[in-house]
Amino acid sequence: MLTTFHMGHWKPLTWLTHGVDFTLWGMHPLGYKAGSIALHVAAALAFLALARRLLRLAQPERPRDAVRPGPWRHLALRRAPIAGGAGGLAERAR
């Protein structure tokens, strides 16, 4: 299976996964779909781990006790509401 060029190019991973799927599931299509989904999930998790590692390495060092911005950071950028609301503005205009 790993040394054949049967029906085209040499694709060892494709042949291996097909052999494992056929051994486990026979010709049942659900098994092939489950194997494909499992490989895609594994690839996505590996990519996520690599991306997080690279991004962590790219960030400058900061002290461990530094405050990290959280989901509430946008609240500090908003202005406080005007006391009296719109009614107070109408009274000042008179």
PyMOL Python script that loads the backbone (N, CA, C, O; Angstrom):
from pymol import cmd

cmd.read_pdbstr("""\
ATOM      1  N   MET A   1       0.824  -1.190   0.000  1.00  0.00           N
ATOM      2  CA  MET A   1       0.000   0.000   0.000  1.00  0.00           C
ATOM      3  C   MET A   1       0.870   1.257   0.000  1.00  0.00           C
ATOM      4  O   MET A   1       0.522   2.233  -0.664  1.00  0.00           O
ATOM      5  N   LEU A   2       1.969   1.262   0.710  1.00  0.00           N
ATOM      6  CA  LEU A   2       2.804   2.463   0.783  1.00  0.00           C
ATOM      7  C   LEU A   2       3.783   2.576  -0.382  1.00  0.00           C
ATOM      8  O   LEU A   2       4.370   3.638  -0.588  1.00  0.00           O
ATOM      9  N   THR A   3       3.969   1.514  -1.138  1.00  0.00           N
ATOM     10  CA  THR A   3       4.959   1.547  -2.212  1.00  0.00           C
ATOM     11  C   THR A   3       4.330   1.521  -3.599  1.00  0.00           C
ATOM     12  O   THR A   3       5.059   1.474  -4.590  1.00  0.00           O
ATOM     13  N   THR A   4       3.021   1.550  -3.705  1.00  0.00           N
ATOM     14  CA  THR A   4       2.371   1.450  -5.000  1.00  0.00           C
ATOM     15  C   THR A   4       2.099   2.818  -5.618  1.00  0.00           C
ATOM     16  O   THR A   4       1.859   3.799  -4.916  1.00  0.00           O
ATOM     17  N   PHE A   5       2.141   2.857  -6.927  1.00  0.00           N
ATOM     18  CA  PHE A   5       1.776   4.049  -7.678  1.00  0.00           C
ATOM     19  C   PHE A   5       0.496   3.772  -8.460  1.00  0.00           C
ATOM     20  O   PHE A   5       0.235   4.402  -9.485  1.00  0.00           O
ATOM     21  N   HIS A   6      -0.292   2.832  -7.971  1.00  0.00           N
ATOM     22  CA  HIS A   6      -1.507   2.405  -8.644  1.00  0.00           C
ATOM     23  C   HIS A   6      -2.484   3.580  -8.777  1.00  0.00           C
ATOM     24  O   HIS A   6      -2.775   4.257  -7.791  1.00  0.00           O
ATOM     25  N   MET A   7      -2.972   3.817  -9.953  1.00  0.00           N
ATOM     26  CA  MET A   7      -3.959   4.860 -10.253  1.00  0.00           C
ATOM     27  C   MET A   7      -3.452   6.264  -9.923  1.00  0.00           C
ATOM     28  O   MET A   7      -4.184   7.058  -9.332  1.00  0.00           O
ATOM     29  N   GLY A   8      -2.230   6.575 -10.290  1.00  0.00           N
ATOM     30  CA  GLY A   8      -1.782   7.951 -10.159  1.00  0.00           C
ATOM     31  C   GLY A   8      -0.585   8.135  -9.270  1.00  0.00           C
ATOM     32  O   GLY A   8       0.298   7.282  -9.184  1.00  0.00           O
ATOM     33  N   HIS A   9      -0.580   9.266  -8.611  1.00  0.00           N
ATOM     34  CA  HIS A   9       0.564   9.692  -7.814  1.00  0.00           C
ATOM     35  C   HIS A   9       0.661   8.916  -6.501  1.00  0.00           C
ATOM     36  O   HIS A   9      -0.289   8.262  -6.071  1.00  0.00           O
ATOM     37  N   TRP A  10       1.824   9.007  -5.886  1.00  0.00           N
ATOM     38  CA  TRP A  10       2.080   8.347  -4.607  1.00  0.00           C
ATOM     39  C   TRP A  10       1.513   9.215  -3.492  1.00  0.00           C
ATOM     40  O   TRP A  10       2.022  10.307  -3.242  1.00  0.00           O
ATOM     41  N   LYS A  11       0.469   8.746  -2.822  1.00  0.00           N
ATOM     42  CA  LYS A  11      -0.193   9.481  -1.744  1.00  0.00           C
ATOM     43  C   LYS A  11      -0.309   8.568  -0.537  1.00  0.00           C
ATOM     44  O   LYS A  11      -1.364   7.972  -0.316  1.00  0.00           O
ATOM     45  N   PRO A  12       0.747   8.447   0.244  1.00  0.00           N
ATOM     46  CA  PRO A  12       0.725   7.462   1.336  1.00  0.00           C
ATOM     47  C   PRO A  12      -0.322   7.757   2.411  1.00  0.00           C
ATOM     48  O   PRO A  12      -0.938   6.826   2.931  1.00  0.00           O
ATOM     49  N   LEU A  13      -0.537   9.021   2.753  1.00  0.00           N
ATOM     50  CA  LEU A  13      -1.522   9.330   3.800  1.00  0.00           C
ATOM     51  C   LEU A  13      -2.935   8.991   3.330  1.00  0.00           C
ATOM     52  O   LEU A  13      -3.747   8.478   4.101  1.00  0.00           O
ATOM     53  N   THR A  14      -3.222   9.278   2.072  1.00  0.00           N
ATOM     54  CA  THR A  14      -4.536   8.944   1.525  1.00  0.00           C
ATOM     55  C   THR A  14      -4.761   7.445   1.537  1.00  0.00           C
ATOM     56  O   THR A  14      -5.830   6.976   1.929  1.00  0.00           O
ATOM     57  N   TRP A  15      -3.757   6.688   1.107  1.00  0.00           N
ATOM     58  CA  TRP A  15      -3.889   5.235   1.084  1.00  0.00           C
ATOM     59  C   TRP A  15      -4.004   4.670   2.497  1.00  0.00           C
ATOM     60  O   TRP A  15      -4.788   3.751   2.732  1.00  0.00           O
ATOM     61  N   LEU A  16      -3.231   5.210   3.441  1.00  0.00           N
ATOM     62  CA  LEU A  16      -3.297   4.716   4.822  1.00  0.00           C
ATOM     63  C   LEU A  16      -4.665   4.961   5.442  1.00  0.00           C
ATOM     64  O   LEU A  16      -5.243   4.063   6.054  1.00  0.00           O
ATOM     65  N   THR A  17      -5.190   6.190   5.280  1.00  0.00           N
ATOM     66  CA  THR A  17      -6.493   6.483   5.865  1.00  0.00           C
ATOM     67  C   THR A  17      -7.592   5.653   5.206  1.00  0.00           C
ATOM     68  O   THR A  17      -8.532   5.217   5.872  1.00  0.00           O
ATOM     69  N   HIS A  18      -7.471   5.439   3.907  1.00  0.00           N
ATOM     70  CA  HIS A  18      -8.462   4.591   3.237  1.00  0.00           C
ATOM     71  C   HIS A  18      -8.377   3.154   3.762  1.00  0.00           C
ATOM     72  O   HIS A  18      -9.404   2.517   3.997  1.00  0.00           O
ATOM     73  N   GLY A  19      -7.162   2.647   3.943  1.00  0.00           N
ATOM     74  CA  GLY A  19      -6.996   1.288   4.470  1.00  0.00           C
ATOM     75  C   GLY A  19      -7.540   1.141   5.873  1.00  0.00           C
ATOM     76  O   GLY A  19      -8.194   0.146   6.187  1.00  0.00           O
ATOM     77  N   VAL A  20      -7.277   2.129   6.728  1.00  0.00           N
ATOM     78  CA  VAL A  20      -7.778   2.078   8.103  1.00  0.00           C
ATOM     79  C   VAL A  20      -9.297   2.181   8.112  1.00  0.00           C
ATOM     80  O   VAL A  20      -9.966   1.433   8.825  1.00  0.00           O
ATOM     81  N   ASP A  21      -9.847   3.102   7.323  1.00  0.00           N
ATOM     82  CA  ASP A  21     -11.308   3.236   7.259  1.00  0.00           C
ATOM     83  C   ASP A  21     -11.964   1.955   6.754  1.00  0.00           C
ATOM     84  O   ASP A  21     -12.979   1.518   7.298  1.00  0.00           O
ATOM     85  N   PHE A  22     -11.391   1.358   5.724  1.00  0.00           N
ATOM     86  CA  PHE A  22     -11.975   0.125   5.184  1.00  0.00           C
ATOM     87  C   PHE A  22     -11.881  -1.020   6.188  1.00  0.00           C
ATOM     88  O   PHE A  22     -12.797  -1.834   6.299  1.00  0.00           O
ATOM     89  N   THR A  23     -10.763  -1.078   6.920  1.00  0.00           N
ATOM     90  CA  THR A  23     -10.602  -2.131   7.919  1.00  0.00           C
ATOM     91  C   THR A  23     -11.608  -1.954   9.062  1.00  0.00           C
ATOM     92  O   THR A  23     -12.178  -2.933   9.544  1.00  0.00           O
ATOM     93  N   LEU A  24     -11.823  -0.724   9.489  1.00  0.00           N
ATOM     94  CA  LEU A  24     -12.736  -0.468  10.609  1.00  0.00           C
ATOM     95  C   LEU A  24     -14.200  -0.526  10.204  1.00  0.00           C
ATOM     96  O   LEU A  24     -15.017  -1.103  10.921  1.00  0.00           O
ATOM     97  N   TRP A  25     -14.544   0.063   9.066  1.00  0.00           N
ATOM     98  CA  TRP A  25     -15.935   0.286   8.707  1.00  0.00           C
ATOM     99  C   TRP A  25     -16.432  -0.519   7.506  1.00  0.00           C
ATOM    100  O   TRP A  25     -17.637  -0.582   7.260  1.00  0.00           O
ATOM    101  N   GLY A  26     -15.519  -1.129   6.763  1.00  0.00           N
ATOM    102  CA  GLY A  26     -15.958  -1.811   5.544  1.00  0.00           C
ATOM    103  C   GLY A  26     -16.354  -0.775   4.505  1.00  0.00           C
ATOM    104  O   GLY A  26     -15.640   0.207   4.308  1.00  0.00           O
ATOM    105  N   MET A  27     -17.480  -0.980   3.840  1.00  0.00           N
ATOM    106  CA  MET A  27     -17.939  -0.041   2.823  1.00  0.00           C
ATOM    107  C   MET A  27     -19.033   0.897   3.351  1.00  0.00           C
ATOM    108  O   MET A  27     -19.736   1.522   2.557  1.00  0.00           O
ATOM    109  N   HIS A  28     -19.186   1.003   4.660  1.00  0.00           N
ATOM    110  CA  HIS A  28     -20.204   1.874   5.256  1.00  0.00           C
ATOM    111  C   HIS A  28     -19.729   3.330   5.171  1.00  0.00           C
ATOM    112  O   HIS A  28     -18.673   3.651   5.715  1.00  0.00           O
ATOM    113  N   PRO A  29     -20.477   4.221   4.504  1.00  0.00           N
ATOM    114  CA  PRO A  29     -20.008   5.588   4.281  1.00  0.00           C
ATOM    115  C   PRO A  29     -19.900   6.432   5.550  1.00  0.00           C
ATOM    116  O   PRO A  29     -19.122   7.385   5.589  1.00  0.00           O
ATOM    117  N   LEU A  30     -20.665   6.096   6.584  1.00  0.00           N
ATOM    118  CA  LEU A  30     -20.603   6.875   7.822  1.00  0.00           C
ATOM    119  C   LEU A  30     -19.214   6.808   8.451  1.00  0.00           C
ATOM    120  O   LEU A  30     -18.741   7.795   9.015  1.00  0.00           O
ATOM    121  N   GLY A  31     -18.565   5.666   8.358  1.00  0.00           N
ATOM    122  CA  GLY A  31     -17.217   5.522   8.908  1.00  0.00           C
ATOM    123  C   GLY A  31     -16.206   6.391   8.183  1.00  0.00           C
ATOM    124  O   GLY A  31     -15.321   6.972   8.811  1.00  0.00           O
ATOM    125  N   TYR A  32     -16.329   6.483   6.866  1.00  0.00           N
ATOM    126  CA  TYR A  32     -15.424   7.335   6.094  1.00  0.00           C
ATOM    127  C   TYR A  32     -15.635   8.802   6.458  1.00  0.00           C
ATOM    128  O   TYR A  32     -14.677   9.567   6.568  1.00  0.00           O
ATOM    129  N   LYS A  33     -16.894   9.184   6.644  1.00  0.00           N
ATOM    130  CA  LYS A  33     -17.210  10.565   7.033  1.00  0.00           C
ATOM    131  C   LYS A  33     -16.656  10.871   8.425  1.00  0.00           C
ATOM    132  O   LYS A  33     -16.091  11.943   8.645  1.00  0.00           O
ATOM    133  N   ALA A  34     -16.814   9.944   9.356  1.00  0.00           N
ATOM    134  CA  ALA A  34     -16.303  10.140  10.719  1.00  0.00           C
ATOM    135  C   ALA A  34     -14.779  10.249  10.715  1.00  0.00           C
ATOM    136  O   ALA A  34     -14.209  11.072  11.431  1.00  0.00           O
ATOM    137  N   GLY A  35     -14.127   9.421   9.910  1.00  0.00           N
ATOM    138  CA  GLY A  35     -12.666   9.512   9.814  1.00  0.00           C
ATOM    139  C   GLY A  35     -12.205  10.831   9.230  1.00  0.00           C
ATOM    140  O   GLY A  35     -11.212  11.403   9.680  1.00  0.00           O
ATOM    141  N   SER A  36     -12.923  11.315   8.230  1.00  0.00           N
ATOM    142  CA  SER A  36     -12.585  12.603   7.618  1.00  0.00           C
ATOM    143  C   SER A  36     -12.773  13.746   8.611  1.00  0.00           C
ATOM    144  O   SER A  36     -11.930  14.638   8.709  1.00  0.00           O
ATOM    145  N   ILE A  37     -13.875  13.712   9.338  1.00  0.00           N
ATOM    146  CA  ILE A  37     -14.130  14.760  10.335  1.00  0.00           C
ATOM    147  C   ILE A  37     -13.082  14.712  11.438  1.00  0.00           C
ATOM    148  O   ILE A  37     -12.614  15.759  11.885  1.00  0.00           O
ATOM    149  N   ALA A  38     -12.706  13.520  11.884  1.00  0.00           N
ATOM    150  CA  ALA A  38     -11.685  13.393  12.932  1.00  0.00           C
ATOM    151  C   ALA A  38     -10.343  13.958  12.461  1.00  0.00           C
ATOM    152  O   ALA A  38      -9.651  14.636  13.222  1.00  0.00           O
ATOM    153  N   LEU A  39      -9.976  13.677  11.206  1.00  0.00           N
ATOM    154  CA  LEU A  39      -8.718  14.241  10.680  1.00  0.00           C
ATOM    155  C   LEU A  39      -8.781  15.762  10.587  1.00  0.00           C
ATOM    156  O   LEU A  39      -7.803  16.442  10.896  1.00  0.00           O
ATOM    157  N   HIS A  40      -9.924  16.300  10.165  1.00  0.00           N
ATOM    158  CA  HIS A  40     -10.047  17.752  10.060  1.00  0.00           C
ATOM    159  C   HIS A  40     -10.010  18.421  11.436  1.00  0.00           C
ATOM    160  O   HIS A  40      -9.409  19.483  11.594  1.00  0.00           O
ATOM    161  N   VAL A  41     -10.642  17.812  12.415  1.00  0.00           N
ATOM    162  CA  VAL A  41     -10.608  18.361  13.778  1.00  0.00           C
ATOM    163  C   VAL A  41      -9.183  18.330  14.326  1.00  0.00           C
ATOM    164  O   VAL A  41      -8.734  19.290  14.952  1.00  0.00           O
ATOM    165  N   ALA A  42      -8.480  17.239  14.093  1.00  0.00           N
ATOM    166  CA  ALA A  42      -7.091  17.133  14.562  1.00  0.00           C
ATOM    167  C   ALA A  42      -6.207  18.185  13.885  1.00  0.00           C
ATOM    168  O   ALA A  42      -5.359  18.796  14.535  1.00  0.00           O
ATOM    169  N   ALA A  43      -6.403  18.393  12.599  1.00  0.00           N
ATOM    170  CA  ALA A  43      -5.617  19.408  11.882  1.00  0.00           C
ATOM    171  C   ALA A  43      -5.943  20.805  12.392  1.00  0.00           C
ATOM    172  O   ALA A  43      -5.043  21.630  12.547  1.00  0.00           O
ATOM    173  N   ALA A  44      -7.212  21.079  12.652  1.00  0.00           N
ATOM    174  CA  ALA A  44      -7.609  22.397  13.156  1.00  0.00           C
ATOM    175  C   ALA A  44      -7.033  22.648  14.549  1.00  0.00           C
ATOM    176  O   ALA A  44      -6.574  23.753  14.838  1.00  0.00           O
ATOM    177  N   LEU A  45      -7.054  21.638  15.409  1.00  0.00           N
ATOM    178  CA  LEU A  45      -6.495  21.797  16.755  1.00  0.00           C
ATOM    179  C   LEU A  45      -4.975  21.980  16.706  1.00  0.00           C
ATOM    180  O   LEU A  45      -4.417  22.756  17.481  1.00  0.00           O
ATOM    181  N   ALA A  46      -4.313  21.272  15.802  1.00  0.00           N
ATOM    182  CA  ALA A  46      -2.865  21.438  15.652  1.00  0.00           C
ATOM    183  C   ALA A  46      -2.546  22.847  15.153  1.00  0.00           C
ATOM    184  O   ALA A  46      -1.593  23.471  15.619  1.00  0.00           O
ATOM    185  N   PHE A  47      -3.341  23.346  14.207  1.00  0.00           N
ATOM    186  CA  PHE A  47      -3.133  24.702  13.707  1.00  0.00           C
ATOM    187  C   PHE A  47      -3.381  25.727  14.814  1.00  0.00           C
ATOM    188  O   PHE A  47      -2.626  26.690  14.947  1.00  0.00           O
ATOM    189  N   LEU A  48      -4.434  25.526  15.608  1.00  0.00           N
ATOM    190  CA  LEU A  48      -4.734  26.437  16.712  1.00  0.00           C
ATOM    191  C   LEU A  48      -3.587  26.476  17.716  1.00  0.00           C
ATOM    192  O   LEU A  48      -3.191  27.551  18.166  1.00  0.00           O
ATOM    193  N   ALA A  49      -3.057  25.316  18.067  1.00  0.00           N
ATOM    194  CA  ALA A  49      -1.944  25.260  19.018  1.00  0.00           C
ATOM    195  C   ALA A  49      -0.710  25.963  18.453  1.00  0.00           C
ATOM    196  O   ALA A  49      -0.027  26.692  19.172  1.00  0.00           O
ATOM    197  N   LEU A  50      -0.426  25.747  17.182  1.00  0.00           N
ATOM    198  CA  LEU A  50       0.724  26.401  16.551  1.00  0.00           C
ATOM    199  C   LEU A  50       0.529  27.909  16.481  1.00  0.00           C
ATOM    200  O   LEU A  50       1.456  28.665  16.771  1.00  0.00           O
ATOM    201  N   ALA A  51      -0.663  28.355  16.099  1.00  0.00           N
ATOM    202  CA  ALA A  51      -0.929  29.791  15.997  1.00  0.00           C
ATOM    203  C   ALA A  51      -0.831  30.469  17.364  1.00  0.00           C
ATOM    204  O   ALA A  51      -0.251  31.549  17.481  1.00  0.00           O
ATOM    205  N   ARG A  52      -1.395  29.838  18.395  1.00  0.00           N
ATOM    206  CA  ARG A  52      -1.315  30.433  19.735  1.00  0.00           C
ATOM    207  C   ARG A  52       0.128  30.521  20.216  1.00  0.00           C
ATOM    208  O   ARG A  52       0.525  31.505  20.840  1.00  0.00           O
ATOM    209  N   ARG A  53       0.908  29.484  19.920  1.00  0.00           N
ATOM    210  CA  ARG A  53       2.320  29.474  20.315  1.00  0.00           C
ATOM    211  C   ARG A  53       3.089  30.582  19.604  1.00  0.00           C
ATOM    212  O   ARG A  53       3.875  31.296  20.227  1.00  0.00           O
ATOM    213  N   LEU A  54       2.862  30.724  18.301  1.00  0.00           N
ATOM    214  CA  LEU A  54       3.562  31.760  17.542  1.00  0.00           C
ATOM    215  C   LEU A  54       3.147  33.155  17.991  1.00  0.00           C
ATOM    216  O   LEU A  54       3.987  34.049  18.092  1.00  0.00           O
ATOM    217  N   LEU A  55       1.862  33.349  18.260  1.00  0.00           N
ATOM    218  CA  LEU A  55       1.409  34.661  18.725  1.00  0.00           C
ATOM    219  C   LEU A  55       1.955  34.974  20.118  1.00  0.00           C
ATOM    220  O   LEU A  55       2.287  36.122  20.414  1.00  0.00           O
ATOM    221  N   ARG A  56       2.046  33.964  20.962  1.00  0.00           N
ATOM    222  CA  ARG A  56       2.609  34.178  22.301  1.00  0.00           C
ATOM    223  C   ARG A  56       4.084  34.565  22.203  1.00  0.00           C
ATOM    224  O   ARG A  56       4.553  35.416  22.959  1.00  0.00           O
ATOM    225  N   LEU A  57       4.816  33.945  21.276  1.00  0.00           N
ATOM    226  CA  LEU A  57       6.229  34.274  21.094  1.00  0.00           C
ATOM    227  C   LEU A  57       6.418  35.654  20.491  1.00  0.00           C
ATOM    228  O   LEU A  57       7.431  36.307  20.741  1.00  0.00           O
ATOM    229  N   ALA A  58       5.458  36.103  19.701  1.00  0.00           N
ATOM    230  CA  ALA A  58       5.573  37.396  19.038  1.00  0.00           C
ATOM    231  C   ALA A  58       5.239  38.567  19.963  1.00  0.00           C
ATOM    232  O   ALA A  58       5.625  39.700  19.672  1.00  0.00           O
ATOM    233  N   GLN A  59       4.536  38.325  21.061  1.00  0.00           N
ATOM    234  CA  GLN A  59       4.162  39.393  21.972  1.00  0.00           C
ATOM    235  C   GLN A  59       5.356  39.792  22.832  1.00  0.00           C
ATOM    236  O   GLN A  59       6.157  38.943  23.222  1.00  0.00           O
ATOM    237  N   PRO A  60       5.472  41.084  23.127  1.00  0.00           N
ATOM    238  CA  PRO A  60       6.556  41.500  24.022  1.00  0.00           C
ATOM    239  C   PRO A  60       6.296  40.999  25.440  1.00  0.00           C
ATOM    240  O   PRO A  60       5.155  40.775  25.847  1.00  0.00           O
ATOM    241  N   GLU A  61       7.373  40.834  26.163  1.00  0.00           N
ATOM    242  CA  GLU A  61       7.257  40.374  27.549  1.00  0.00           C
ATOM    243  C   GLU A  61       6.592  41.443  28.397  1.00  0.00           C
ATOM    244  O   GLU A  61       6.840  42.633  28.206  1.00  0.00           O
ATOM    245  N   ARG A  62       5.759  41.033  29.320  1.00  0.00           N
ATOM    246  CA  ARG A  62       5.139  41.960  30.263  1.00  0.00           C
ATOM    247  C   ARG A  62       5.139  41.306  31.632  1.00  0.00           C
ATOM    248  O   ARG A  62       5.176  40.080  31.735  1.00  0.00           O
ATOM    249  N   PRO A  63       5.097  42.107  32.676  1.00  0.00           N
ATOM    250  CA  PRO A  63       5.112  41.525  34.025  1.00  0.00           C
ATOM    251  C   PRO A  63       3.884  40.656  34.261  1.00  0.00           C
ATOM    252  O   PRO A  63       2.813  40.905  33.707  1.00  0.00           O
ATOM    253  N   ARG A  64       4.058  39.635  35.090  1.00  0.00           N
ATOM    254  CA  ARG A  64       2.956  38.712  35.349  1.00  0.00           C
ATOM    255  C   ARG A  64       1.810  39.378  36.108  1.00  0.00           C
ATOM    256  O   ARG A  64       0.666  38.937  35.997  1.00  0.00           O
ATOM    257  N   ASP A  65       2.095  40.434  36.878  1.00  0.00           N
ATOM    258  CA  ASP A  65       1.038  41.078  37.649  1.00  0.00           C
ATOM    259  C   ASP A  65       0.359  42.206  36.874  1.00  0.00           C
ATOM    260  O   ASP A  65      -0.467  42.924  37.437  1.00  0.00           O
ATOM    261  N   ALA A  66       0.690  42.375  35.597  1.00  0.00           N
ATOM    262  CA  ALA A  66       0.062  43.418  34.785  1.00  0.00           C
ATOM    263  C   ALA A  66      -1.408  43.076  34.559  1.00  0.00           C
ATOM    264  O   ALA A  66      -1.776  41.911  34.412  1.00  0.00           O
ATOM    265  N   VAL A  67      -2.230  44.108  34.535  1.00  0.00           N
ATOM    266  CA  VAL A  67      -3.655  43.921  34.319  1.00  0.00           C
ATOM    267  C   VAL A  67      -3.885  43.662  32.840  1.00  0.00           C
ATOM    268  O   VAL A  67      -3.433  44.427  31.988  1.00  0.00           O
ATOM    269  N   ARG A  68      -4.586  42.583  32.541  1.00  0.00           N
ATOM    270  CA  ARG A  68      -4.888  42.260  31.157  1.00  0.00           C
ATOM    271  C   ARG A  68      -6.255  42.851  30.813  1.00  0.00           C
ATOM    272  O   ARG A  68      -7.179  42.776  31.623  1.00  0.00           O
ATOM    273  N   PRO A  69      -6.392  43.430  29.637  1.00  0.00           N
ATOM    274  CA  PRO A  69      -7.706  43.963  29.267  1.00  0.00           C
ATOM    275  C   PRO A  69      -8.707  42.835  29.096  1.00  0.00           C
ATOM    276  O   PRO A  69      -8.410  41.811  28.480  1.00  0.00           O
ATOM    277  N   GLY A  70      -9.877  43.030  29.638  1.00  0.00           N
ATOM    278  CA  GLY A  70     -10.903  42.005  29.550  1.00  0.00           C
ATOM    279  C   GLY A  70     -12.064  42.476  28.704  1.00  0.00           C
ATOM    280  O   GLY A  70     -11.961  43.494  28.020  1.00  0.00           O
ATOM    281  N   PRO A  71     -13.152  41.760  28.740  1.00  0.00           N
ATOM    282  CA  PRO A  71     -14.299  42.150  27.922  1.00  0.00           C
ATOM    283  C   PRO A  71     -14.960  43.440  28.379  1.00  0.00           C
ATOM    284  O   PRO A  71     -15.808  43.980  27.667  1.00  0.00           O
ATOM    285  N   TRP A  72     -14.595  43.941  29.541  1.00  0.00           N
ATOM    286  CA  TRP A  72     -15.174  45.165  30.079  1.00  0.00           C
ATOM    287  C   TRP A  72     -14.401  46.413  29.654  1.00  0.00           C
ATOM    288  O   TRP A  72     -14.775  47.516  30.052  1.00  0.00           O
ATOM    289  N   ARG A  73     -13.338  46.279  28.860  1.00  0.00           N
ATOM    290  CA  ARG A  73     -12.484  47.414  28.530  1.00  0.00           C
ATOM    291  C   ARG A  73     -13.234  48.497  27.759  1.00  0.00           C
ATOM    292  O   ARG A  73     -12.880  49.672  27.857  1.00  0.00           O
ATOM    293  N   HIS A  74     -14.250  48.133  27.006  1.00  0.00           N
ATOM    294  CA  HIS A  74     -14.993  49.133  26.253  1.00  0.00           C
ATOM    295  C   HIS A  74     -15.831  50.026  27.163  1.00  0.00           C
ATOM    296  O   HIS A  74     -16.194  51.133  26.762  1.00  0.00           O
ATOM    297  N   LEU A  75     -16.146  49.576  28.372  1.00  0.00           N
ATOM    298  CA  LEU A  75     -16.937  50.379  29.292  1.00  0.00           C
ATOM    299  C   LEU A  75     -16.162  51.598  29.778  1.00  0.00           C
ATOM    300  O   LEU A  75     -16.762  52.641  30.038  1.00  0.00           O
ATOM    301  N   ALA A  76     -14.859  51.487  29.904  1.00  0.00           N
ATOM    302  CA  ALA A  76     -14.050  52.609  30.379  1.00  0.00           C
ATOM    303  C   ALA A  76     -13.949  53.705  29.315  1.00  0.00           C
ATOM    304  O   ALA A  76     -13.647  54.849  29.654  1.00  0.00           O
ATOM    305  N   LEU A  77     -14.186  53.399  28.078  1.00  0.00           N
ATOM    306  CA  LEU A  77     -14.073  54.384  27.014  1.00  0.00           C
ATOM    307  C   LEU A  77     -15.357  55.183  26.820  1.00  0.00           C
ATOM    308  O   LEU A  77     -15.341  56.219  26.156  1.00  0.00           O
ATOM    309  N   ARG A  78     -16.455  54.723  27.382  1.00  0.00           N
ATOM    310  CA  ARG A  78     -17.726  55.436  27.234  1.00  0.00           C
ATOM    311  C   ARG A  78     -17.787  56.611  28.199  1.00  0.00           C
ATOM    312  O   ARG A  78     -17.241  56.560  29.301  1.00  0.00           O
ATOM    313  N   ARG A  79     -18.454  57.657  27.769  1.00  0.00           N
ATOM    314  CA  ARG A  79     -18.604  58.822  28.634  1.00  0.00           C
ATOM    315  C   ARG A  79     -19.772  58.609  29.581  1.00  0.00           C
ATOM    316  O   ARG A  79     -20.711  57.875  29.276  1.00  0.00           O
ATOM    317  N   ALA A  80     -19.703  59.247  30.711  1.00  0.00           N
ATOM    318  CA  ALA A  80     -20.783  59.152  31.695  1.00  0.00           C
ATOM    319  C   ALA A  80     -22.009  59.882  31.147  1.00  0.00           C
ATOM    320  O   ALA A  80     -21.864  60.901  30.472  1.00  0.00           O
ATOM    321  N   PRO A  81     -23.208  59.382  31.424  1.00  0.00           N
ATOM    322  CA  PRO A  81     -24.416  60.051  30.928  1.00  0.00           C
ATOM    323  C   PRO A  81     -24.579  61.422  31.581  1.00  0.00           C
ATOM    324  O   PRO A  81     -24.168  61.642  32.720  1.00  0.00           O
ATOM    325  N   ILE A  82     -25.183  62.324  30.837  1.00  0.00           N
ATOM    326  CA  ILE A  82     -25.403  63.681  31.335  1.00  0.00           C
ATOM    327  C   ILE A  82     -26.527  63.637  32.365  1.00  0.00           C
ATOM    328  O   ILE A  82     -27.574  63.032  32.130  1.00  0.00           O
ATOM    329  N   ALA A  83     -26.303  64.277  33.497  1.00  0.00           N
ATOM    330  CA  ALA A  83     -27.319  64.292  34.542  1.00  0.00           C
ATOM    331  C   ALA A  83     -28.533  65.060  34.032  1.00  0.00           C
ATOM    332  O   ALA A  83     -28.391  66.158  33.494  1.00  0.00           O
ATOM    333  N   GLY A  84     -29.701  64.503  34.193  1.00  0.00           N
ATOM    334  CA  GLY A  84     -30.916  65.171  33.754  1.00  0.00           C
ATOM    335  C   GLY A  84     -31.355  64.725  32.377  1.00  0.00           C
ATOM    336  O   GLY A  84     -32.493  64.985  31.987  1.00  0.00           O
ATOM    337  N   GLY A  85     -30.514  64.078  31.646  1.00  0.00           N
ATOM    338  CA  GLY A  85     -30.889  63.574  30.329  1.00  0.00           C
ATOM    339  C   GLY A  85     -31.131  64.705  29.341  1.00  0.00           C
ATOM    340  O   GLY A  85     -30.558  65.786  29.479  1.00  0.00           O
ATOM    341  N   ALA A  86     -31.964  64.468  28.359  1.00  0.00           N
ATOM    342  CA  ALA A  86     -32.260  65.434  27.304  1.00  0.00           C
ATOM    343  C   ALA A  86     -33.086  66.590  27.837  1.00  0.00           C
ATOM    344  O   ALA A  86     -33.015  67.693  27.295  1.00  0.00           O
ATOM    345  N   GLY A  87     -33.874  66.365  28.893  1.00  0.00           N
ATOM    346  CA  GLY A  87     -34.691  67.437  29.464  1.00  0.00           C
ATOM    347  C   GLY A  87     -33.819  68.560  30.010  1.00  0.00           C
ATOM    348  O   GLY A  87     -34.197  69.729  29.923  1.00  0.00           O
ATOM    349  N   GLY A  88     -32.694  68.236  30.555  1.00  0.00           N
ATOM    350  CA  GLY A  88     -31.805  69.262  31.070  1.00  0.00           C
ATOM    351  C   GLY A  88     -31.233  70.127  29.959  1.00  0.00           C
ATOM    352  O   GLY A  88     -30.986  71.313  30.175  1.00  0.00           O
ATOM    353  N   LEU A  89     -31.021  69.581  28.810  1.00  0.00           N
ATOM    354  CA  LEU A  89     -30.513  70.356  27.669  1.00  0.00           C
ATOM    355  C   LEU A  89     -31.578  71.338  27.173  1.00  0.00           C
ATOM    356  O   LEU A  89     -31.261  72.463  26.789  1.00  0.00           O
ATOM    357  N   ALA A  90     -32.833  70.908  27.184  1.00  0.00           N
ATOM    358  CA  ALA A  90     -33.910  71.781  26.699  1.00  0.00           C
ATOM    359  C   ALA A  90     -34.099  72.974  27.637  1.00  0.00           C
ATOM    360  O   ALA A  90     -34.387  74.075  27.167  1.00  0.00           O
ATOM    361  N   GLU A  91     -33.945  72.788  28.941  1.00  0.00           N
ATOM    362  CA  GLU A  91     -34.089  73.883  29.881  1.00  0.00           C
ATOM    363  C   GLU A  91     -32.980  74.890  29.739  1.00  0.00           C
ATOM    364  O   GLU A  91     -33.212  76.086  29.915  1.00  0.00           O
ATOM    365  N   ARG A  92     -31.762  74.437  29.422  1.00  0.00           N
ATOM    366  CA  ARG A  92     -30.634  75.374  29.281  1.00  0.00           C
ATOM    367  C   ARG A  92     -30.792  76.238  28.033  1.00  0.00           C
ATOM    368  O   ARG A  92     -30.300  77.366  27.992  1.00  0.00           O
ATOM    369  N   ALA A  93     -31.465  75.722  27.032  1.00  0.00           N
ATOM    370  CA  ALA A  93     -31.605  76.479  25.779  1.00  0.00           C
ATOM    371  C   ALA A  93     -32.553  77.655  25.936  1.00  0.00           C
ATOM    372  O   ALA A  93     -32.464  78.586  25.135  1.00  0.00           O
ATOM    373  N   ARG A  94     -33.436  77.679  26.889  1.00  0.00           N
ATOM    374  CA  ARG A  94     -34.405  78.763  27.070  1.00  0.00           C
ATOM    375  C   ARG A  94     -33.798  79.975  27.633  1.00  0.00           C
ATOM    376  O   ARG A  94     -34.489  80.972  27.842  1.00  0.00           O
TER     377      ARG A  94
END
""", "prot")
cmd.dss("prot")
cmd.show_as("cartoon", "prot")
cmd.util.cbc("prot")
cmd.orient("prot")
